[in-house]
Amino acid sequence: MKHLRLCETGKILGSRATGEQVRSQVEVWLQAGERVILDFEGVEMATPSFVDELVGKLFRVWGPQALRGQLRIVNASPQTRALIRRMVDARVQEWQRRETRVANAPV
């Protein structure tokens, strides 16, 4: 299990570039079959751009079933947790639409 303390990246997580860097590392761990904990303890603020790039895109690419049990988010403030929920919901909808298109594509 990998425990990623996001406060080591910064107390304010505000850019897509930072989210992409963190997501790249998380994806390496997930591909290796590791479970990942994203720990927001000590993070004062996470912006929509960062959250979408990190968590939202993980859900869009991997899908909710693949991440169930593999990704855990802990110690997020109520505001950050609500933001994560919004971003994940939007990206899961994208993933579901993509999966539906693939399933309905002519063979």
FENMO-V834831 format. One record per backbone hydrogen bond with DSSP energy under -1.0 kcal/mol. CO is the residue of the C=O (numbers start at 1). NH is the residue of the N-H. Records with the same first field share a line. If there is no record, write none. Layout:
# FENMO-V834831
CO=NH, NH
This chain:
# FENMO-V834831
2=37
4=39
5=8
6=9, 10
11=44, 45
13=47
15=19
16=20
17=21
18=22
19=23
20=24
21=25
22=26
23=27
24=28
25=29
26=30
27=31
28=32
29=34
30=33
35=2
36=72
37=4
38=74
39=6
40=43
45=13
47=51
48=52
49=53
50=54
51=55, 56
52=57
55=59
56=60
57=61
58=62
59=63
63=67
64=68
67=70, 71
70=36
72=38
74=40
77=81
78=82
79=83
80=84
81=85
82=86
83=87
84=88
85=89
86=90
87=91
88=92
89=93
90=94
91=95
92=96
93=97
94=98
95=99
96=100
97=101
98=102
99=103
100=104
